[in-house]
Amino acid sequence: MRIAIASDHAALDMKAALVDWLNAAGHEVADLGPMTADSVDYPDFGYKLAAEVASGRAERGVALCGSGIGISMAVNRNPACRCALVSEGLSAKLSREHNDANVIAMGARLVGIEIAKDCLDVFLKTPFGGDRHQRRVDKLTAPNFEGVQA
């Protein structure tokens, strides 16, 4: 599987460890940066990752920052991406099974590397459940706010 991965400076070490782990597992990995520990803005790398997944150049994406929150928000700005912020395996599984998530986000300051590997392993191995979940995913892909009252 071709997997794109990006982070900010806070998650550089986790990104490097996951790149090595994914390569060892036989995946083709596109490391979208950053390549140094210099301070960067997570939206730039979230948008870059989202573009890679949305274009089909990557089947899945991995988004990392200190908390995982900011970069997941950036990725989710792209309507072709469904990025799920996870911190344990069950959320990773359900993000694929119920939501057909194509990007996983994690926070390097909150999740240890072994948990991150477990989340990513579950995420990559879990198929989308389809069926009743498909109509919900369709609504995420093409939202219709008409008739929605605040």
N, C-alpha and C positions, 0 to 999 in steps of 0.2 A: 504494500500500500504506500502511496506517496503522501507524506505528512508534512505540512508546513508548521514551523514553530517560530514564535517571536516572543520577546519579553521587553521589560524595561531594565534599567541598571540594577534594580533591587533583586531581580530574579535571574541574573546572569549565570550564577553558579548552578542553579536548578536547571536552567535551560541546557547548559553544557552537559550535565549529567544525563538528562533525558535524551539529548541528541545521541550520545554514546550508546545508551540503553536501546533506543529505537533502531539505530544502525546495527547493533549486535543481534537484534531480533529479526533482521532482514528487511526492514523498511527502507524506503528511499526518503531521505529527510532533506527538506529545504529549510535551512537556517536563515531566517530573514533578519536576524540581528536583535540587538546590537552586538558588536564584536568586542567592545571594551566596556569597562566599568564606569566610563564617563556618564554623567547625568544626562538622561534623555526624557522625552515626553512620551508616556505610554500611548496616547491616541495615535501618534504617528505609526507606531509598530502594530497597533491593533487594526488600523485601517489597511496597512500593507498586508497583514495576514488575511483580513477579510477579503481583499481583492484576489489573493491567491486562491482561496477556497471558492469564492463566487465564480471565478473564471473557469474552474474545473482543473486548474493546473495541480491542485492538491485535493485529495479525497477527504481529508480531515485536517483540522488545525488544532494547535496547542498554543494557548495564550497565557502568558505568565507575567505577573507583576507582584509588588509587595503583598497586596491583599487579594489580588485577582479581580477586584471589583471594577476598577477603572478600565482596565484593558478589555474586560468582558463587555462593558458599556460601549466602548469604541467599536469592537467587532460587531455588536448587535445593531449598529447604525446601518449596516449593509443588509438590505432585505433578503438577500440570498443566504445569510448566515443565521444560524441558531446556536448561539454560544451559551453554554451552561457553566456556571460557576459551581464547582464541586469541592468537597473536602473529605469525602469518603466514598467507598466503592458503590454503595447502594444508590447514591445520587447520580454517580456516573452511569450506572446501569439504566436507571429510569430516564435519564436524559436522552439516551439512545432509544430505548424501548418505547417510550411514550411521546417524546418530542422530536425524534429524528435529529437530535443535535449533531451538527457537523463540526463544531469546535468545542473544545473543553478548555475551561479557564481554571487556574489554581493560583493561590497566593503563596509565594515562597516564604513569607514571614509567618504563615499560619499552618502550612502543611509540610511535613517532613518528606524527604526524598523517597523513602520506601512507600509511604502512603500515596505519594504522587505517582509512583510507578504502578501501584495497584489500581488507582483510579484510571490511569491511562490504559492499562491492560484491559480492564473491564470495558471501558469506553470503546476500544478498538474491536473487541470481540463480540459485543452485543449488537444484534440486528434490530432494526426498527420493527415494531410490532404491527404497524399498519392498522387495518380494520377501523375501529371507532376513533383511533388516534389520528388517522389521515385527515379527516375533515378539520380537526383542530390545527394541525400543521399547515394545512392549506390556508387557514385564516391568518396564521402568522406570516405566511409568505405574501399574501395579498390582503392586507387589512382593509376593512370597510367600516368606517366610523359613522356612516350615515345612519341616523336613527338612534345612535347611542346618546343617552342623556347623562349629564353629569349630576 
